[in-house]
Amino acid sequence: MDDSTTSTSIPPSGLTIDPDLAVSTPRQQRRVLLSSLVGALIEWYDFYLFGIASAMVFNVLFFPQFDPLVGTFLAFTTLAVGFFARPLGGAIWGHYGDKVGRKQMLVLSILAMGVCTTAMGLLPTYAQIGVAAPILLLILRLVQGIAAGGEWGGAVLMAMEHSPKRRGFSSSFPQMGLTGGILVANGVFALVAGVMPEDQLLAWGWRIPFLLSAVLVMIGLWIRLGVSESPVFLAEQKKQAQTPAQKKAPLVEVFRHPRTLIVTILLVIGPFAVSAVYLTFAASYGLQVGFSRSDLLTASIVAAALGVIGQPIFATWSDYIGRKKVVGLGLIMQAVTGVIFFAQMNAGSIAGLYWSISLISIAHAICYAPLAAWLGELFPTHLRYTGSSMGYQIAGTLGGGLTPAVCTWLLITGGGAPHSELVVVFTGAVSLLSLIGVLMAKETYKAKL
């Protein structure tokens, strides 16, 4: 179904800038790709570190007065607050990114994220300041979510608009950065948890990965300050200056054409939800069925590493055969491998845990890798940052933010571990929801930006 056939879709007026007239030099392209990779890695390291800590230690440190499973639910609810703030961040960063430029918003977003994450590492626990501790944690997570709301859209657009002829491949770099951030976050937390007794980990060791963010953000800022603005955005600004017209705010214009926004949400919600299942919820579930923290963190590292390797491969594949085919295949595989993953976890086999999480990680990479380019291609240049960010972040809120808490509730409803049947059904249902988005979306891999 083509978006151009309905009045509720974004008009394709932005897909008119010829890439040959708006292209950066090879050196600039390499610098931008490095910046989008490293910057996204650092920012998502910060964001997903909270998810790991929520599954592993925050229930004890900030919600100790509750039953462990209820404490985990509350920790995951705090995790969800960051996801709920991301659409607001997407609207703010996207509006100014479409008006002022992509680069400035990326610099500000990584700085805000780093400050919040470092502050979390300095935060007193419930035992030290009582109920103020979870309240402050909630506030920091809220601001962290707003900061994260502008990262993905800006990094993806900088990458694809600097290299418009290889959009799938180029936009896979911030996707790799996202998965790489998960990999590094799990690796650092696993290292700290592996060398410390549990009492020291809970006393002060958990702070180390959060405080490391200050160093990483300085590196990311140095790289991002050295990149040039998107040539496609500059060409669009020049075009609009030559043909001045009364334009509505980007956010208003995006919501005036809701079908395209709905399609982007549907496309992303399944991959987001399933990654939250096997990277966040499974860390808590695994402890309940007998796996150690070390085993679960190692499994997450393996999964994230496979995601980093798979992202450029499957994104490039979509440059040749189209976004629809690759994403659709990945979603079907994701639903099937979810069944296998929980069967192996319930069996209690460490080897089974490793190979099954590898399967679901590869399936996720197949459906997730092309989405960055696809979402950007669905919107015209003057709405691209706002539209793609809003769709992605709303899906992140519904799919990624709510999923750990929803799965914990489903587990409680189903009788607790190892009764994971309802979670498995949920995994298949959200993959099917994204398949509906694939059927609704138009194919864009040959369109000009």
C-alpha positions in Angstrom: 0.0 0.0 0.0 1.5 3.3 -1.0 1.4 6.3 1.4 0.9 8.6 -1.6 -2.6 7.3 -2.2 -4.1 8.8 0.9 -4.5 12.3 2.2 -3.4 11.3 5.7 0.1 10.4 4.6 3.1 12.7 4.4 3.4 14.1 0.8 6.6 12.8 -0.8 7.6 16.4 -1.7 10.9 16.1 0.3 12.3 13.3 -1.9 13.4 15.7 -4.6 16.9 16.6 -3.7 19.3 14.8 -6.1 22.1 13.1 -4.1 24.6 14.2 -6.8 23.9 17.8 -5.9 24.1 17.3 -2.1 27.0 14.9 -1.3 29.9 15.3 1.1 33.5 14.2 0.4 34.7 10.7 1.2 36.7 12.0 4.1 33.7 13.9 5.5 31.6 10.7 5.1 34.1 8.6 7.0 34.2 11.2 9.8 30.4 11.3 10.0 30.1 7.5 10.1 32.6 7.3 12.9 30.8 10.1 14.8 27.4 8.4 14.4 28.8 5.1 15.5 30.8 6.3 18.5 28.3 8.9 19.6 25.4 6.4 19.4 27.4 3.8 21.2 28.2 6.2 24.1 24.6 7.5 24.4 23.0 4.1 24.3 25.6 2.7 26.7 24.3 5.3 29.1 20.7 4.5 28.4 20.8 0.7 28.5 23.1 0.7 31.5 20.0 1.7 33.5 18.2 -1.4 32.1 20.9 -3.8 33.3 21.1 -2.2 36.7 17.2 -2.3 37.0 17.3 -6.1 36.3 20.3 -6.8 38.5 20.6 -4.4 41.5 18.1 -1.5 41.5 15.3 -3.5 43.1 17.6 -4.0 46.2 19.2 -0.5 46.2 16.2 1.7 45.6 13.1 -0.5 46.4 14.3 -2.8 49.3 11.0 -2.5 51.2 9.2 -4.6 48.7 9.0 -8.3 47.8 11.9 -9.0 45.3 9.6 -9.7 42.3 7.6 -6.5 43.1 10.8 -4.6 43.6 11.9 -5.7 40.1 8.6 -4.6 38.7 9.0 -1.2 40.2 12.6 -0.9 38.9 11.4 -1.8 35.4 8.6 0.8 35.8 11.3 3.4 36.5 13.1 2.1 33.4 9.9 2.7 31.5 9.8 6.4 32.5 12.9 7.0 30.4 11.2 5.5 27.4 8.0 7.6 28.0 10.2 10.7 27.9 11.8 9.8 24.6 8.9 11.0 22.4 9.0 14.3 24.1 12.8 14.4 23.4 12.1 13.4 19.8 9.7 16.2 19.4 12.0 18.8 20.9 15.3 17.7 19.2 13.4 16.9 16.0 11.8 20.3 15.8 15.1 22.2 16.2 17.0 19.6 14.1 14.7 20.3 11.2 14.9 24.0 11.7 18.4 24.7 12.9 20.4 21.6 11.9 21.2 18.0 12.8 24.7 18.6 14.3 23.9 21.0 17.1 21.1 18.8 18.5 23.4 15.7 18.5 26.0 17.6 20.5 23.5 18.8 23.1 21.8 15.4 23.4 25.0 13.5 24.2 26.0 16.1 26.7 22.7 15.9 28.5 22.8 12.1 28.6 26.3 12.0 30.0 25.5 14.4 32.8 22.4 12.4 33.9 24.2 9.1 33.8 27.2 10.4 35.8 24.7 11.8 38.4 23.1 8.4 38.7 26.6 7.0 39.7 26.7 9.6 42.5 23.1 9.1 43.7 22.6 8.0 47.4 20.5 4.8 47.8 17.3 4.2 49.7 19.3 3.1 52.7 21.0 6.5 52.8 18.3 9.0 52.1 15.1 7.0 52.1 12.3 7.7 49.6 14.1 10.6 48.1 16.5 8.1 46.4 14.0 6.5 44.0 12.4 9.9 43.4 15.8 11.4 42.3 16.4 8.3 40.3 13.1 8.8 38.5 13.9 12.4 37.7 17.3 11.6 36.3 15.8 8.8 34.2 13.2 11.2 32.9 15.8 13.7 31.7 17.9 10.9 30.3 14.9 9.8 28.2 14.5 13.3 26.8 18.1 13.4 25.9 17.9 9.9 24.2 14.9 11.1 22.2 17.1 13.1 19.8 20.0 10.8 19.5 18.8 8.1 17.1 17.1 10.4 14.6 19.9 12.8 14.4 22.7 10.2 14.1 20.8 8.3 11.4 20.1 11.3 9.4 23.6 12.6 9.5 24.9 9.2 8.3 22.3 8.7 5.5 22.3 12.3 4.3 26.0 12.4 4.0 26.0 9.2 1.9 22.6 9.2 0.1 23.5 6.5 -2.4 24.2 3.8 0.3 21.6 4.8 2.8 21.0 1.3 4.3 24.8 0.7 4.8 25.4 4.3 6.1 22.5 4.3 8.5 23.6 1.0 10.0 26.5 2.8 11.8 24.3 4.4 14.4 22.4 1.1 14.6 25.7 -0.6 15.3 26.4 2.1 17.8 23.1 1.3 19.6 23.9 -2.4 19.7 27.5 -1.6 20.6 26.3 0.5 23.5 24.4 -2.5 24.8 27.5 -4.7 24.3 29.8 -2.3 26.2 27.2 -1.7 29.0 26.9 -5.4 29.5 30.6 -5.9 29.3 31.5 -3.3 31.8 28.8 -4.4 34.2 29.8 -8.1 33.8 33.5 -7.1 34.5 32.5 -5.2 37.7 30.1 -7.9 38.9 32.7 -10.6 38.1 35.6 -9.2 40.1 33.6 -8.1 43.1 31.7 -10.0 45.9 28.0 -9.2 45.8 28.2 -7.1 49.0 30.8 -4.8 47.5 28.9 -4.7 44.2 25.7 -3.5 46.0 27.7 -1.2 48.3 29.6 0.8 45.7 30.7 -1.3 42.7 27.5 -0.7 40.7 28.5 3.0 40.5 31.6 2.4 38.4 29.9 1.8 35.0 27.8 5.0 35.5 30.7 7.2 36.5 32.6 5.9 33.4 30.1 7.8 31.3 31.8 11.1 32.1 35.0 9.9 30.2 33.1 8.4 27.3 31.0 11.6 26.8 34.1 13.7 26.5 35.4 11.4 23.7 32.0 11.6 22.0 31.8 15.4 22.2 35.3 15.7 20.7 34.3 13.5 17.7 30.9 15.2 17.1 32.2 18.7 17.2 34.5 17.8 14.3 31.8 16.8 11.8 30.1 19.0 9.2 26.4 19.6 8.9 24.3 17.4 6.6 24.6 18.5 3.0 21.0 17.4 2.2 19.8 19.5 5.1 21.8 22.5 3.9 20.5 22.1 0.3 16.9 21.9 1.7 17.5 25.1 3.7 18.8 26.9 0.5 15.8 25.6 -1.5 13.3 26.9 1.1 15.1 30.3 1.3 14.7 30.7 -2.5 11.0 29.8 -2.4 9.8 31.2 0.9 6.4 29.9 2.0 4.4 29.9 5.2 5.5 26.6 6.8 3.9 25.0 9.9 6.1 23.7 12.7 7.5 20.3 11.8 5.7 18.6 14.6 2.4 20.0 13.6 2.9 19.0 10.0 3.8 15.5 11.0 0.7 15.1 13.0 -1.4 16.5 10.2 -0.5 13.3 8.2 -0.9 10.6 10.8 -0.7 7.5 8.6 3.0 7.8 7.9 3.7 8.3 11.6 1.5 5.3 12.5 3.4 3.1 9.9 6.7 4.1 11.4 5.5 3.2 14.9 4.2 -0.2 13.7 7.5 -1.0 11.9 9.6 -0.4 15.0 7.5 -1.6 17.9 8.1 -5.3 17.3 11.9 -5.2 17.2 12.0 -2.8 20.2 9.8 -5.1 22.3 11.6 -8.3 21.5 15.0 -6.8 22.2 13.7 -5.7 25.6 12.5 -9.2 26.2 15.8 -11.0 25.5 18.2 -8.2 26.7 16.4 -6.8 29.8 13.5 -8.9 31.0 15.4 -12.2 30.4 18.2 -10.9 32.7 15.7 -10.9 35.6 13.9 -14.0 34.5 17.1 -15.9 34.1 18.0 -15.3 37.8 14.6 -16.8 38.7 15.2 -20.0 36.8 18.7 -20.6 38.2 21.2 -18.8 35.9 23.9 -16.7 37.5 24.4 -13.0 36.8 27.7 -13.9 35.1 26.0 -16.3 32.7 23.2 -13.9 31.8 25.5 -11.0 31.2 27.8 -13.1 29.1 24.8 -14.3 27.0 23.8 -10.6 26.5 27.3 -9.8 25.4 27.2 -12.6 22.8 23.8 -11.4 21.6 24.9 -7.8 21.3 28.2 -8.7 19.5 26.2 -10.7 16.9 23.9 -7.6 16.5 26.9 -5.4 15.9 28.2 -7.7 13.2 24.9 -8.3 11.6 23.7 -4.7 11.4 25.8 -3.6 8.4 25.3 -6.9 6.6 21.5 -6.9 6.7 21.2 -3.1 6.2 23.4 -3.4 3.0 21.3 -6.4 1.9 18.3 -4.1 2.0 20.0 -1.6 -0.3 19.9 -4.3 -2.9 16.6 -6.2 -2.5 14.5 -3.6 -0.6 13.6 -2.8 3.0 10.3 -4.8 3.0 11.7 -8.2 2.2 14.5 -8.0 4.8 12.5 -6.6 7.6 9.6 -9.0 7.0 11.9 -12.0 7.0 13.5 -10.9 10.3 10.1 -10.4 12.0 9.0 -13.9 11.1 12.3 -15.3 12.4 12.0 -13.2 15.6 8.6 -14.7 16.5 9.9 -18.3 15.9 13.1 -17.9 17.8 11.3 -16.4 20.8 9.7 -19.8 21.4 13.1 -21.5 21.2 14.8 -19.0 23.5 12.4 -19.4 26.4 12.3 -23.2 26.0 16.1 -23.3 26.4 16.1 -20.9 29.4 13.5 -23.1 31.1 15.6 -26.2 30.4 18.4 -24.6 32.4 21.2 -25.3 29.9 24.0 -22.7 29.7 24.9 -23.8 26.2 21.2 -23.7 25.2 21.0 -20.2 26.6 23.9 -19.0 24.5 22.9 -20.5 21.2 19.2 -19.6 21.5 19.9 -16.0 22.4 22.3 -16.0 19.4 19.4 -17.0 17.2 17.0 -14.4 18.4 19.7 -11.8 18.2 20.4 -12.6 14.6 16.7 -12.5 13.8 16.4 -9.1 15.5 19.3 -7.8 13.6 17.7 -8.8 10.3 14.5 -6.9 11.0 16.1 -4.0 12.8 19.1 -3.1 10.6 17.1 -1.6 7.6 14.7 0.4 9.7 16.9 3.4 10.2 17.1 4.1 6.5 13.5 3.1 5.9 12.1 5.5 8.5 14.2 8.4 7.2 13.1 7.7 3.6 9.4 7.8 4.6 9.6 11.6 5.4 10.6 14.6 3.4 13.8 16.4 4.4 12.1 19.3 6.2 10.2 16.8 8.4 12.7 13.9 8.5 14.3 14.5 11.9 10.9 15.2 13.6 8.9 12.4 11.8 11.4 9.6 12.1 12.4 10.5 15.7 8.7 10.7 16.8 7.8 7.4 15.2 10.9 5.6 16.5 10.6 7.0 20.0 6.8 6.4 20.4 7.5 2.8 19.3 10.4 2.7 21.8 8.1 3.8 24.6 5.4 1.3 23.8 7.7 -1.5 22.8 10.9 -1.1 24.7 9.8 0.9 27.7 6.7 -1.1 28.7 7.8 -4.5 27.7 9.9 -5.5 30.8 7.1 -4.4 33.2 4.4 -6.0 31.0 6.4 -9.3 30.8 7.0 -9.3 34.6 3.2 -8.8 35.0 2.5 -11.6 32.5 4.9 -13.8 34.4 3.2 -13.1 37.7 -0.2 -13.7 36.1 1.0 -17.0 34.6 2.2 -18.3 38.0 5.8 -17.2 38.0 8.9 -18.8 36.6 9.2 -21.1 34.7 5.7 -20.5 33.3 6.8 -18.2 30.5 4.0 -19.1 28.0 2.3 -15.7 28.1 5.6 -13.9 27.5 6.2 -16.2 24.5 2.8 -15.3 23.1 3.6 -11.6 23.7 6.8 -11.9 21.7 5.0 -13.4 18.7 2.2 -10.9 18.9 4.4 -7.8 18.7 6.3 -9.3 15.8 3.0 -9.8 14.0 2.1 -6.2 14.7 5.2 -5.0 13.0 4.5 -7.3 10.0 1.3 -5.3 9.6 3.4 -2.1 9.4 5.6 -3.8 6.7 2.5 -4.5 4.6 1.3 -0.9 5.0 4.6 0.9 4.3 5.8 1.8 0.8 9.1 0.5 -0.5 11.6 3.4 -0.6 15.1 2.0 -1.1 15.3 3.4 -4.7 13.9 6.8 -3.8 16.1 10.0 -3.9 16.4 12.0 -0.7 
